[in-house]
């Protein structure tokens, strides 16, 4: 009886700039991205590299990345909500945070 063993591999990396060993073309591309970010005045440029074997379709990859960004947005929204609540608490009940602020000054 033959035993079947599924094999797969997936690597994902996110970069915000050229690596030290990058080619001149890649460094130039990152400089252009940085310039575009400054001209836009907002946002952040990242580069996503991935390798998946066995190969999956571009649509499936796009779907997965979209879902990942949706999760990221929910997490950032939750983080912003927590920060807003803490700001209100620091204003309304400053005495609760006096010890923490005194420790940060030392």
Buried (B, 14 or more C-beta within 10 A) or exposed (E): EEEEEEEEEEEEEEBEBBEEEBEEEBBEBBEEBBEEEEEEEEEEBEBEEEEBEEEBEEEEBEEBEEEEEEEEEEEEEEEEEEEEEEEEEEEEEEEEBEEEEEEEEE
